[in-house]
Amino acid sequence: AVLRRHGGQRAALVQILREVQALTHWLPREVLAAVADGVGLTPAIVEGVAGFYRFFHLQPVGRVHLLFSDNVTDRHAGSRHLVARLCERLGVVPDQVSADGAVSVGLTSCTGLGDQGPAALVNQHQVLTRLDDARIDDLAMRLLAGELPTAWPSAWHQVMPQIRQAGPLLAAPPLLGESLHALLARGADATLAELATSGLRGRGGAGFDTARKWALCRAAPVPEGGTRVVVCNADEGEPGTFKDRVLLSEQADAVVEGMTVAAHVLGARHGFVYLRGEYRFLLEHLESVLARRRAAGLLGPGILGVEGFDFDIAIHLGAGAYVCGEESALIESLEGKRGVPRIRPPFPVEQGYQGQPTVVNNVETFAAAAHIARQGGVWWAGLGVPGSAGTKIHSVSGDCARPGVYEFPFGVTVAEILAAAGARDTQMVQVGGPSGLALGVGEFDRRIAFDDVPSAGAFMVFDATRDPFEVAHGFAEFFAHESCGFCTPCRVGTELVKRRFDKLARGHGSVFDERELRALESLLHGTTHCGLGATATNPLRDTLQRFPTAYARRLQGPRFVPGFDLDAELAPARRVTGRDDAGAHLPQEG
Ligand code: SF4
């Protein structure tokens, strides 16, 4: 039935695998073979795709599979203690299925709930927020009693918007066609000109000029029988970011209206929202927004009664792969493939989804574009500072009294955001997530702007009790895990960085290791295929520079220290063989 619903299309492979797994809990070989048969691919290709995404299980998991968010701010909030407590209560080992097959518990990357963690995913379908000892104990009892997640208290699944500071994007009433009326009154050319006047730049991190991107796509030839395509990148995978979650739950009409404006400007008929798998709980809400807009003539054929203004949107769920936030990897995933970034050129605006010119913009970018279409470019350009027009939404989490989302005009200082969030005794702020910038005391008067401190939206606060080395170590683990493996410097380099961090954390570090870390840092910056590898060592670079003592206290001295105790490793063999040659005890210093 799943295959039939998707017409056996290869492009729907990730969706098909998601839906099949929801029925079977995991994906045994025979199931993958049946899917392969249904979509006309070899089992090896289908297994290769399934193996790429973290949320597809090629080994059994429990009928209730719990994945705890493992971002560093979740760890600081006690997530690992909660995992240990739950496993102890259930009598299970992390990452192993209970003897009766009922439950399994594991860790996953940031789930986008850093403002209300510790949090967990339940069968990648529901979320659990604000977990604490009492909730974990109650959860364990219910699981041991065989209670299904559908019977758990609804408060456990509650996700609050936590809008602490609203500006023109977050405070606006729902857009129900106002931008589309303005667009039609002004015309596509003039609307594109307004966008150029606004100075809007992409909110996903790279900050590319939005009007320029749309103009390039508009100018690209469309293959025969094809169309241009509009894609909303809602794969908000950067640890510590959750502002797109809030926009999608509170301002979905603005996002969809922005996509529809783009469609008319570009001459696009098809659109996608690529929704990160962790936000599966938003799917029904988004589907209802699309349905309501279709019924109101704001989506579908002949929008607002205008002949030829045909545009509709499908929602595509991701399956847990950070790299799919990169636009060409996202397009590969939309086409049902492994999310490996493409070699460019051609750029997606020339040849994107199925070879068609495609614009990929962030959720916040589309929301801003909708308001610009209505209120004009001069209005937006009047907000913010030169070169960084408009407002920016920040996801504030970590050591502060008021975590949540804050919308400020560009130009706000880091100190102003810290004060608004009630942060005290702050030692470090990670702006823009692990791939962004770590700032220390003395830098908090810097401004959020493309030419000072750019940000994709994460704002993680660490007070003086936190260890910057441990923060950077957590991010190193994240990047090693999320590297897609396509290019060697990133695949090997991120793992080597992580292992070097591990070694220092175990107390086996020396100046030699610090030198190696610096060498890896400069290597990764210049040699990787995509931005993930190029930015993977930013936390290392920033913390080494700003918090050298956090590293220095882990270094034993200038001489090489092995990462393990050779004699301890050889002891079992010596015991078994009864041989313990004094001459075989090599000195461990190099
Ligand atoms: Fe994949 Fe990393 Fe290379 Fe990007 S840099 S293509 S994530 S291996």
Residues whose N, C-alpha, C, O or C-beta is under 5 A from the ligand:
A	BS01	SF4	V323 P341 E482 S483 C484 G485 F486 C487 C490 R491 T528 H529 C530 L532 G533
